[in-house]
Amino acid sequence: MDYSTTEILIGKEKQEMLKTKTVSIIGLSGIGVTAAQILVRNGVNLRIVDKERVYEKEAPRYTTYIEDDINKFKAKQAKKRLEEINSEVKVKSFHEELTKDNVFLLDADVIIDASNNFKTSKIVNNFALSKDIPLIFANHVGRKGHVLVVDRKQNKKGACVECLEEELNIGSIKEDGAYGPTAMMVAALAANAAIKNLIGIENVEQLLVIDALKTEVRHKNVEKKRTCKAGKN
Ligand SMILES: [Zn+2]
């Protein structure tokens, strides 16, 4: 992979730095697999976790997978395609359901939570905060998508995923539908937040609310709840 045009922007040293970093991604549907592809194309190593299959009904929101991947396991097919895209990166894949007992699989320089499952998100949030690993939460349902950066090294007072449960826990794709470009916008913003974090560019915006049909990305500053205990148990 030739990174020379990115190097014009971020410098050779930071591009070299990306090659030494690892991001873990939980959830390999539209957001997760697209964020994975962006990161791999930028030289970042990955740890990817998902227990499900590549579903045809999710295909309008996918990148990376091809028709031949339908009904096969996401973790395995994503690893295969991502390594075909950039053979220089290391992709470790785990075909497992994420629980409290195996959440350590996500140990990396940055975690992206694209699980679209709030029960899983709480486990990931707690793990990331307890280990002081920067977390990027990314989801979408219906018209709306969210990207939340939780990084207590940069922002001690920033809200975590649990603090914003009411705002981020937004219904089901089965009932409310979903839109491919929203998933891809969310994925691009999440991958961007991860890259910025890895090379030391501050993520000023904490919460982004995305609506692709309105062509809208809103920034919101969100504060930690005083009662928040996440990461302490
Ligand atoms: Zn919190």
Boltz pocket constraint, residues with backbone or C-beta under 6 A from the ligand:
constraints:
  - pocket:
      binder: B
      contacts: [[A, 158], [A, 159], [A, 160], [A, 161], [A, 162], [A, 163], [A, 164], [A, 224], [A, 225], [A, 228], [A, 229], [A, 230]]
      max_distance: 6.0
